[in-house]
Amino acid sequence: MNLSRLILLFFVGLLFSSCDPFGTNIGDEVAYFKAVELDSVAFPDTLKVMTWNVKFGGGRIDFFFDCHGDRVIMEKEEVEQNLKTLAEKIREVNPDILFLQEVDIDAKRSAYINQLQYILDSTSLNYGVYASQWKAKYIPSEGIGKMDSGNVILSKWKLKNAIRIALPLIAEQHSVVRYFYLKRNLLHVKMKTSDGELNLINTHVSAYAKDNTKKQQLEIIKQYADSLSADGQLFILAGDFNALPPNTIQTQNFDDSVCEEVDFDADDYSRETDWMLPYYESFQSAISLGEYSHNNLKHYTHTTDKDGFWNRKTDYIFTNKHFVLGSGLTIQDWMEASDHAPITVKYE
Protein backbone atom coordinates (compact mmCIF):
# COMPACT_ATOMS: atom_id res chain seq x y z
CA MET A 1 0.00 0.00 0.00
CA ASN A 2 1.55 3.37 -1.02
CA LEU A 3 2.04 6.32 1.31
CA SER A 4 -0.63 8.56 -0.28
CA ARG A 5 -3.26 5.87 0.21
CA LEU A 6 -2.24 5.42 3.85
CA ILE A 7 -2.57 9.19 4.38
CA LEU A 8 -5.97 9.16 2.70
CA LEU A 9 -7.19 6.30 4.89
CA PHE A 10 -5.87 8.10 7.96
CA PHE A 11 -7.88 11.22 7.22
CA VAL A 12 -10.96 9.25 6.27
CA GLY A 13 -10.74 7.56 9.67
CA LEU A 14 -10.48 10.94 11.38
CA LEU A 15 -13.47 12.29 9.50
CA PHE A 16 -15.67 9.37 10.48
CA SER A 17 -14.49 9.40 14.08
CA SER A 18 -15.49 13.01 14.65
CA CYS A 19 -18.18 15.34 13.35
CA ASP A 20 -15.79 18.08 12.21
CA PRO A 21 -12.21 17.49 13.44
CA PHE A 22 -10.62 20.18 11.25
CA GLY A 23 -13.34 22.80 11.62
CA THR A 24 -14.16 23.05 7.92
CA ASN A 25 -17.94 23.11 8.21
CA ILE A 26 -19.34 26.60 7.67
CA GLY A 27 -22.82 27.50 8.83
CA ASP A 28 -24.77 30.66 8.10
CA GLU A 29 -22.57 32.82 10.32
CA VAL A 30 -21.33 36.23 9.17
CA ALA A 31 -18.99 38.72 10.83
CA TYR A 32 -19.31 42.51 11.05
CA PHE A 33 -16.34 44.88 10.97
CA LYS A 34 -15.81 48.63 11.15
CA ALA A 35 -12.87 50.95 10.63
CA VAL A 36 -10.87 52.08 13.65
CA GLU A 37 -11.62 55.67 12.66
CA LEU A 38 -15.04 56.29 11.11
CA ASP A 39 -15.59 59.02 8.53
CA SER A 40 -18.93 60.83 8.41
CA VAL A 41 -20.13 60.77 4.79
CA ALA A 42 -23.25 62.44 3.38
CA PHE A 43 -25.37 60.27 1.12
CA PRO A 44 -24.77 61.22 -2.55
CA ASP A 45 -27.14 61.31 -5.52
CA THR A 46 -25.27 58.43 -7.16
CA LEU A 47 -23.27 55.62 -5.59
CA LYS A 48 -19.91 54.53 -6.96
CA VAL A 49 -19.81 50.73 -6.88
CA MET A 50 -16.75 48.54 -7.31
CA THR A 51 -16.10 44.79 -7.41
CA TRP A 52 -12.68 43.15 -7.25
CA ASN A 53 -11.27 39.68 -6.72
CA VAL A 54 -8.13 40.61 -4.78
CA LYS A 55 -6.43 37.17 -4.76
CA PHE A 56 -5.99 37.08 -0.95
CA GLY A 57 -3.36 39.83 -1.10
CA GLY A 58 -1.20 37.68 -3.36
CA GLY A 59 -0.51 40.31 -6.00
CA ARG A 60 1.03 38.56 -9.00
CA ILE A 61 2.93 35.85 -7.12
CA ASP A 62 2.75 32.55 -9.01
CA PHE A 63 0.91 30.09 -6.77
CA PHE A 64 0.63 26.33 -7.20
CA PHE A 65 -3.04 26.33 -8.26
CA ASP A 66 -2.29 28.43 -11.35
CA CYS A 67 0.53 26.05 -12.33
CA HIS A 68 2.87 28.94 -13.23
CA GLY A 69 4.74 28.44 -9.98
CA ASP A 70 4.73 26.45 -6.76
CA ARG A 71 4.27 29.05 -4.03
CA VAL A 72 1.85 28.31 -1.18
CA ILE A 73 2.87 30.62 1.66
CA MET A 74 3.72 34.34 1.58
CA GLU A 75 6.02 36.28 3.86
CA LYS A 76 4.40 38.97 5.99
CA GLU A 77 6.29 41.72 4.14
CA GLU A 78 4.94 40.45 0.80
CA VAL A 79 1.36 40.48 2.03
CA GLU A 80 1.70 43.96 3.52
CA GLN A 81 3.16 45.34 0.29
CA ASN A 82 0.40 43.77 -1.80
CA LEU A 83 -2.28 45.08 0.57
CA LYS A 84 -0.71 48.54 0.40
CA THR A 85 -1.04 48.43 -3.39
CA LEU A 86 -4.68 47.28 -3.17
CA ALA A 87 -5.53 50.05 -0.71
CA GLU A 88 -3.87 52.68 -2.92
CA LYS A 89 -5.98 51.58 -5.90
CA ILE A 90 -9.18 51.50 -3.85
CA ARG A 91 -8.51 55.01 -2.55
CA GLU A 92 -7.96 56.17 -6.12
CA VAL A 93 -11.44 54.94 -7.12
CA ASN A 94 -12.98 55.95 -3.77
CA PRO A 95 -15.99 53.61 -4.03
CA ASP A 96 -19.05 54.03 -1.83
CA ILE A 97 -19.72 50.29 -1.96
CA LEU A 98 -17.01 47.69 -2.50
CA PHE A 99 -17.52 43.99 -3.22
CA LEU A 100 -14.39 41.87 -2.67
CA GLN A 101 -13.71 38.18 -3.28
CA GLU A 102 -10.83 36.05 -1.95
CA VAL A 103 -10.17 38.05 1.20
CA ASP A 104 -8.18 36.30 3.95
CA ILE A 105 -8.88 37.23 7.55
CA ASP A 106 -6.90 34.50 9.34
CA ALA A 107 -4.82 32.31 7.04
CA LYS A 108 -1.31 30.89 7.20
CA ARG A 109 -0.75 31.60 3.49
CA SER A 110 -1.12 35.35 4.10
CA ALA A 111 0.72 35.61 7.43
CA TYR A 112 -2.57 35.61 9.42
CA ILE A 113 -3.23 39.25 8.51
CA ASN A 114 -6.86 40.38 8.67
CA GLN A 115 -7.05 41.81 5.17
CA LEU A 116 -10.61 43.08 5.58
CA GLN A 117 -9.66 45.20 8.58
CA TYR A 118 -6.51 46.42 6.81
CA ILE A 119 -8.55 47.68 3.84
CA LEU A 120 -11.15 49.34 6.08
CA ASP A 121 -8.44 51.15 8.04
CA SER A 122 -6.56 52.18 4.88
CA THR A 123 -9.49 53.60 2.86
CA SER A 124 -12.52 55.85 3.35
CA LEU A 125 -14.82 52.85 3.77
CA ASN A 126 -16.30 52.48 7.25
CA TYR A 127 -18.23 49.22 7.60
CA GLY A 128 -17.84 45.66 6.38
CA VAL A 129 -19.40 42.21 6.51
CA TYR A 130 -17.68 38.89 5.90
CA ALA A 131 -18.72 35.33 5.04
CA SER A 132 -16.22 32.49 4.89
CA GLN A 133 -15.97 30.30 1.84
CA TRP A 134 -12.81 28.41 2.82
CA LYS A 135 -12.23 27.69 6.48
CA ALA A 136 -10.22 25.11 8.39
CA LYS A 137 -8.08 24.81 11.48
CA TYR A 138 -5.59 22.96 9.32
CA ILE A 139 -5.52 21.87 5.66
CA PRO A 140 -3.08 18.95 5.18
CA SER A 141 -2.40 19.67 1.53
CA GLU A 142 0.43 21.62 -0.11
CA GLY A 143 1.36 23.02 3.30
CA ILE A 144 -1.67 25.34 3.30
CA GLY A 145 -2.35 24.99 7.03
CA LYS A 146 -4.90 27.26 8.72
CA MET A 147 -7.42 28.96 6.46
CA ASP A 148 -10.21 31.51 6.72
CA SER A 149 -10.98 33.24 3.43
CA GLY A 150 -14.19 34.52 1.90
CA ASN A 151 -16.43 37.20 0.43
CA VAL A 152 -16.63 40.76 1.71
CA ILE A 153 -18.94 43.75 1.29
CA LEU A 154 -17.65 47.16 2.42
CA SER A 155 -19.56 50.44 2.60
CA LYS A 156 -19.27 54.00 3.81
CA TRP A 157 -22.57 53.51 5.64
CA LYS A 158 -23.84 51.01 8.18
CA LEU A 159 -24.77 47.52 7.05
CA LYS A 160 -27.38 45.29 8.68
CA ASN A 161 -29.18 41.95 8.47
CA ALA A 162 -26.27 40.16 6.83
CA ILE A 163 -26.81 36.52 5.89
CA ARG A 164 -24.70 33.79 4.31
CA ILE A 165 -26.44 31.49 1.83
CA ALA A 166 -24.60 28.28 1.01
CA LEU A 167 -24.22 27.23 -2.61
CA PRO A 168 -23.95 23.57 -3.74
CA LEU A 169 -20.62 21.82 -3.28
CA ILE A 170 -18.84 20.15 -6.19
CA ALA A 171 -20.57 16.79 -6.30
CA GLU A 172 -17.91 14.96 -8.32
CA GLN A 173 -15.19 15.52 -5.72
CA HIS A 174 -14.08 12.76 -3.36
CA SER A 175 -15.71 13.22 0.05
CA VAL A 176 -12.34 13.92 1.72
CA VAL A 177 -11.46 16.57 -0.87
CA ARG A 178 -14.92 18.11 -0.54
CA TYR A 179 -14.56 18.24 3.24
CA PHE A 180 -11.43 20.41 2.98
CA TYR A 181 -12.45 22.32 -0.17
CA LEU A 182 -14.09 25.71 -0.66
CA LYS A 183 -17.74 26.15 0.33
CA ARG A 184 -19.13 28.77 -2.05
CA ASN A 185 -21.78 31.23 -0.89
CA LEU A 186 -23.90 34.28 -1.40
CA LEU A 187 -23.27 37.12 1.05
CA HIS A 188 -26.35 39.33 1.36
CA VAL A 189 -26.60 42.48 3.47
CA LYS A 190 -28.93 45.49 3.61
CA MET A 191 -27.88 49.13 3.57
CA LYS A 192 -30.19 52.02 4.45
CA THR A 193 -30.31 54.73 1.79
CA SER A 194 -31.87 58.20 1.68
CA ASP A 195 -35.10 56.76 0.30
CA GLY A 196 -35.29 53.20 1.59
CA GLU A 197 -33.10 50.10 1.63
CA LEU A 198 -30.67 48.65 -0.86
CA ASN A 199 -29.75 44.96 -0.92
CA LEU A 200 -26.08 44.19 -1.58
CA ILE A 201 -25.17 40.67 -2.74
CA ASN A 202 -21.68 39.31 -3.30
CA THR A 203 -20.66 35.90 -4.66
CA HIS A 204 -17.77 33.83 -5.98
CA VAL A 205 -18.79 30.83 -8.07
CA SER A 206 -16.81 27.58 -8.41
CA ALA A 207 -13.93 27.80 -10.86
CA TYR A 208 -12.92 24.18 -11.36
CA ALA A 209 -16.22 22.25 -11.32
CA LYS A 210 -16.34 19.84 -14.26
CA ASP A 211 -19.82 18.56 -13.45
CA ASN A 212 -23.05 20.56 -13.31
CA THR A 213 -22.23 22.33 -10.03
CA LYS A 214 -21.30 25.72 -11.50
CA LYS A 215 -24.51 25.84 -13.54
CA GLN A 216 -26.53 24.98 -10.44
CA GLN A 217 -24.81 27.74 -8.47
CA LEU A 218 -25.50 30.30 -11.21
CA GLU A 219 -29.15 29.27 -11.36
CA ILE A 220 -29.56 29.56 -7.58
CA ILE A 221 -28.00 33.03 -7.55
CA LYS A 222 -30.29 34.14 -10.38
CA GLN A 223 -33.37 32.74 -8.62
CA TYR A 224 -32.38 34.51 -5.41
CA ALA A 225 -32.04 37.84 -7.22
CA ASP A 226 -35.35 37.24 -8.99
CA SER A 227 -37.06 36.65 -5.65
CA LEU A 228 -35.88 40.05 -4.40
CA SER A 229 -37.19 41.70 -7.56
CA ALA A 230 -40.54 39.96 -7.22
CA ASP A 231 -40.75 41.30 -3.67
CA GLY A 232 -40.12 44.85 -4.90
CA GLN A 233 -36.66 45.07 -3.34
CA LEU A 234 -33.76 46.84 -5.03
CA PHE A 235 -30.36 45.17 -5.22
CA ILE A 236 -26.83 45.32 -6.53
CA LEU A 237 -25.33 41.90 -7.26
CA ALA A 238 -21.61 41.57 -7.91
CA GLY A 239 -18.77 39.10 -7.85
CA ASP A 240 -16.58 36.62 -9.66
CA PHE A 241 -18.97 34.32 -11.52
CA ASN A 242 -16.23 32.25 -13.19
CA ALA A 243 -18.32 32.19 -16.37
CA LEU A 244 -18.03 34.08 -19.67
CA PRO A 245 -20.65 36.42 -21.13
CA PRO A 246 -22.62 35.46 -24.23
CA ASN A 247 -20.99 36.58 -27.49
CA THR A 248 -17.50 35.79 -26.21
CA ILE A 249 -15.17 35.12 -29.13
CA GLN A 250 -12.64 32.86 -27.37
CA THR A 251 -14.05 30.21 -25.06
CA GLN A 252 -11.20 27.69 -24.77
CA ASN A 253 -7.45 27.06 -25.28
CA PHE A 254 -6.26 30.18 -23.47
CA ASP A 255 -2.55 31.01 -23.61
CA ASP A 256 -2.25 31.22 -19.82
CA SER A 257 -3.69 27.74 -19.18
CA VAL A 258 -0.63 25.63 -18.43
CA CYS A 259 -2.06 23.24 -15.83
CA GLU A 260 -1.58 19.59 -16.55
CA GLU A 261 -3.63 18.62 -13.50
CA VAL A 262 -7.34 18.49 -14.29
CA ASP A 263 -8.17 19.71 -10.76
CA PHE A 264 -6.92 23.23 -11.54
CA ASP A 265 -7.79 23.46 -15.23
CA ALA A 266 -10.32 26.17 -16.13
CA ASP A 267 -9.61 26.39 -19.83
CA ASP A 268 -12.81 25.34 -21.60
CA TYR A 269 -16.02 27.37 -21.35
CA SER A 270 -17.37 26.25 -24.71
CA ARG A 271 -20.35 24.43 -23.16
CA GLU A 272 -21.21 27.40 -20.96
CA THR A 273 -21.72 30.16 -23.53
CA ASP A 274 -25.33 30.92 -22.54
CA TRP A 275 -25.10 30.42 -18.77
CA MET A 276 -24.87 34.16 -18.04
CA LEU A 277 -27.54 35.15 -20.58
CA PRO A 278 -30.45 35.09 -18.04
CA TYR A 279 -28.66 37.74 -15.98
CA TYR A 280 -28.36 40.09 -18.95
CA GLU A 281 -31.99 39.46 -19.91
CA SER A 282 -33.37 40.30 -16.45
CA PHE A 283 -30.98 42.89 -15.00
CA GLN A 284 -28.87 45.85 -16.03
CA SER A 285 -25.15 45.14 -16.23
CA ALA A 286 -22.37 47.60 -15.43
CA ILE A 287 -20.90 46.62 -18.82
CA SER A 288 -23.78 46.06 -21.20
CA LEU A 289 -23.83 42.97 -23.38
CA GLY A 290 -23.83 45.17 -26.47
CA GLU A 291 -20.74 47.02 -25.33
CA TYR A 292 -18.98 43.78 -24.45
CA SER A 293 -19.96 42.14 -27.76
CA HIS A 294 -18.55 45.11 -29.67
CA ASN A 295 -15.14 44.75 -28.00
CA ASN A 296 -14.48 41.71 -25.80
CA LEU A 297 -10.85 42.63 -25.10
CA LYS A 298 -11.72 45.98 -23.53
CA HIS A 299 -13.66 44.24 -20.76
CA TYR A 300 -11.59 41.16 -19.94
CA THR A 301 -10.97 40.86 -16.18
CA HIS A 302 -8.82 37.77 -15.55
CA THR A 303 -5.62 35.97 -16.44
CA THR A 304 -3.34 33.61 -14.53
CA ASP A 305 -0.25 34.85 -16.39
CA LYS A 306 1.41 37.82 -14.67
CA ASP A 307 3.42 38.49 -17.83
CA GLY A 308 0.42 38.36 -20.16
CA PHE A 309 -2.75 40.42 -20.48
CA TRP A 310 -6.34 39.86 -19.40
CA ASN A 311 -7.91 37.22 -21.66
CA ARG A 312 -11.42 36.51 -20.29
CA LYS A 313 -14.25 38.21 -18.43
CA THR A 314 -15.49 36.49 -15.28
CA ASP A 315 -16.41 39.48 -13.08
CA TYR A 316 -19.75 41.31 -13.10
CA ILE A 317 -22.00 43.91 -11.47
CA PHE A 318 -25.78 43.72 -11.99
CA THR A 319 -28.79 45.63 -10.65
CA ASN A 320 -32.57 45.51 -10.98
CA LYS A 321 -32.65 49.31 -10.89
CA HIS A 322 -30.41 51.62 -12.95
CA PHE A 323 -26.73 52.30 -13.45
CA VAL A 324 -25.74 55.65 -14.91
CA LEU A 325 -25.56 55.02 -18.63
CA GLY A 326 -22.00 54.60 -19.87
CA SER A 327 -20.48 54.78 -16.37
CA GLY A 328 -19.27 51.16 -16.28
CA LEU A 329 -15.50 50.75 -16.45
CA THR A 330 -13.12 47.80 -16.43
CA ILE A 331 -9.82 48.99 -14.96
CA GLN A 332 -7.25 46.97 -16.89
CA ASP A 333 -4.02 48.82 -16.08
CA TRP A 334 -3.57 47.50 -12.54
CA MET A 335 -2.17 44.09 -13.42
CA GLU A 336 0.36 44.20 -10.60
CA ALA A 337 -2.35 44.21 -7.91
CA SER A 338 -4.24 40.95 -8.53
CA ASP A 339 -5.03 38.28 -11.12
CA HIS A 340 -8.38 40.03 -11.67
CA ALA A 341 -9.20 43.51 -12.91
CA PRO A 342 -11.78 45.51 -10.96
CA ILE A 343 -15.04 46.86 -12.38
CA THR A 344 -16.65 50.15 -11.34
CA VAL A 345 -20.01 51.73 -12.11
CA LYS A 346 -22.30 54.49 -10.83
CA TYR A 347 -25.67 53.49 -9.39
CA GLU A 348 -28.57 55.95 -9.54
N, C-alpha and C positions, 0 to 999 in steps of 0.2 A: 504493500500500500504506500503511495507516494506521500510526501510531506504536505502538499496542498490539500489532499483529501483528508488527511488527519486533522489539519487545521479546520477545514470545513465541518467535519464531524464534531469537533470540539465546540465550535460556536453553535451548531445546531443543538447540541446537548444543553448548552447554556440557555438558549432561547426557550427550550421546552421546559427547563427546570425553574424558570422565573418568568413573571409576566412581562417585564421590561427591564432586563438587567443593565442595558446600556443607555437607558433614558431616551430612546429615539421616538417614542410615541408622542405625537403632538395633538393636543385637544383643540378647543376653540379659543384658547387664551390669547389675549393681545396685551401689549405693554404700551403705556403712555410715557412720553418724554417731553421735557420743555427745556429751553435754553437757560443757561445760568443767568444771563441778563436778558430780560424781555424788552423788546422795542414796541412802543405804542404806534400802531399803523392805522390810519383812516381807511375805510373801505372805498375802493376806487370804482369807477364806472365800468371798467373792464378788468378782468383778472388775467395775469400772465401765467400760463400753465407750462410745465416742463416735465418730461419723462426721460429717465436715463438709467440704463443698466450700467452700474459703476464697477462691475467685476471685482467686488470685495476689496477695493483699494489696491488691486494688483497691477494697475497701469498697463503697460505692455510687456510685462514679464511673460515668458513662454512657460506655461504650466503643462503638466503631463496630459491633461484631458484634451488639450488642443493638438497634441502630438508634435508640436514644433520644438518642444523642450521637455525637461523632466522635473521641473521645479514643483515642489509641494508646499514648502514653508518659506515665508518671507521674514527678513530681519525687521526689527521694529523701525529702524531708520528708513527702510524702504517703504513701509506702510505709511509712515508719517509724511514722507515726501510725496507719495502718491495722493494722500488725502489732502495735502496742502494744494496740490494742483487741482483736484476736484473742487475744493472750496473756492479757489480763485475763479474758476470757470462759472460756478454757480453764482457767485457775487456779480460777475460780469453780466449775466442774464437778469439777475435779481427777480426770480420768479415769486409769485404770490402763493402758488401751490406747486409742490414738487413731488413727483412719483419716482421712487428709486427701487431698483431690483438688485439682488445680490449684495446686500449690505450685511457685513459681519458685526455682531455686537459682543461676541465672546468666543473667539475661535483661535486655535493654535496657529493656523496657517497665516493669520494676520496679527500675530503678537498680542492677542487678547484685547485689542483696542476696540472700544465701543465707537464704531464709525458713525452711527446715527448721532450720538451726542457730540462727537467732534464736528460734524457738519452743522448741527444746530448752533453750536457755540462759535462757529467760524463764518456764519452768514447772517442775513437779516431775518431768517425764518425763526419762528418762536416755539412752535408746537409740533409734536410728531407722534405717530403711532406705528407699532411694529408687530408683525406676525411672522413667526418662524416658518421656514420651509425646509430647513435642514438642521437637525438638532441631535446631538448625541454627547454623552459624557466622554465617549472614546470611540473612534472609528478605526478598526484594525486593518486598514488598507492604505497602502502608499504612504504610511506615516502621517496620515491626516490628523489623528488624535481628536481632541475636543472640538466640537462644532456647534455654533448657533448663528445661522445666517438666514435672511429672509427678505420680505417685502416691507417697504416703508412709505408712508405718506407724511409729508411735512407741509406746514402752512404758517402764515403770519398770524392767523387767528385760531382761536380755540377749536379743538376737535372733540367730538363726543360720540357715544354709542358705537364704538368700534367693534367689529365682529370679524372673525376668521372663518371662512367657509372652505372646507377641505374639497379638493378636486381628486378625481380617481387616480389611484396609483397605477404604475405600469404593470399590467397583468402578466405579461410574458416573462418578467424577471423571476429568477429563483427567489424563494421566500426569504432566504438569508440576505441576498442582495437588496431585496425590497425593504427589509427591516432597517437596514442602514442607509437606504437611499433617500433622495429628496422627496418630501411630501408637499406637492404643489397646492396653492391656495388662492382664494380671492380675499383681499383685505378691503373691507368696506367701512367707511366712517362718514359721519355727518358733520357739516360745517355750517354754522349760522351765517346768513348773508343779510344785506340790508333789507331784503324783501322776502325772506323765507329761509329755507334750508337747501343746501346743495349736497348731494351724495357724491363721495369720492371713492373710486374703486380702482384698486391696483392688482395686477396679476403677473405671473411669470409661468408660462406654459411649458410642458415637457419638451426638451430638445431632442432627446435620443430615442423616443418611443418608436418602435418599428411596427407595433400592432395598431389597434384602433384607439389607443388611449388619448393621443393628442386631439383627435377629432372629437372624442367624447368631452374632453375638457373645454374645447372651443364651443361646443354646443351648449354646455352647462353655463358658461359665462354669458353667452348670448341670451339664453333663456332667463338668466338672472337679471340682466339689463332690461330685457323686455318686460319683466314683471314690475320693475320700477316705473317704466314708462306707462304701463297699463294702470298703475296706481296714481298717476299724475305727478310722480316725483322726478325732479331734474337730477341729472348725473353727469359726471365726467369719468370716463373709463380709460385707463391707460396701462401700458406695460409692454413687456417683451412676450409676444405671442408665438414666437418661434415658427411662424408660418409666413408665406409670401403673399402679397396682394394678387388679385386677378390681373391679367395682362402683363405679367412678368415675363420678360424675354428669356432669361436664363434661369432654369429651374434645377439643374444638376451639373455635375462635373466642374465644380468650382476650383479655381487655381489654389486656394488656400487649404483645401481638404487633403491632408496628407496622412490621416489616420489609417492604419492597417487593421486596427481593432474595431470590430463592428460596434462595440459598446459606445464608442465616442464618435461615430461617423454620422454627421448630419449634412449629407451631400446631395440628397435626392429628394426634391419636393415635387416631382413631376406628377404624382398622384394626388397632390393637395392643392391644385391650382384654383379651385373654387371654394376652399374652406373658409376664406375670409370674406367672400362675397356677401353673405347675409348681413355682416356688420355695415358694409358700405350701403347696402340697400335700405337699412333701417335707421342709421345714424349718420350724423355729419362727422367727417374725418378732418383732422388737422391738415393733412395733405390729401386733397381730393383724389379720387380714383382717376379722374380725367387728367389732372396735373401729373400724377405718377405715371400714367400710361404714355403721356407725351414725352417724358424723360425719366426713365427708370433710374439711371445713374445718379441723378441729382438728389435722389431721396433714399439711397442705400444707407443702412445704419449699422452694418455688422461685417466684420471679417476676423478670422483668427490669425491672420498674418500681419505682424507689426510692421513689416517692410512693404506691404502691399497697400491697396486702397479698398474702401468699403465695396462689397460686391453683392449684397442682398439686403432687403428691407424686412426686418422682423419686429420693429417697434412701432407703436401706434398710440394715438390719442383720439377718442371718440366722444361725442356728446349727443343727447337727445334734445338739446336746445340749439344754440347758435355760437359758432366761432366767428370772429371778425374775418370777413372775406379776404383771402390773400395773406393772412397773418401767419399761417403755418410755415415753419422753417426747420429744415434738417441741418444741424450744425456739423459740417463734415471736416472742419479744419482743426479738430482737437484730437487727433489720432493718438497722441501720447498719453491721454488721460484714461482710456478704457478701450475694450474691444468692441464697444458700441458707441454710436453717435447719438447725442441727445436730440429730442424734438421739442420745439416750443410753439405755442399758439396763444392767441388772445381770445378769451371767453367773454361774451357779452353778458 
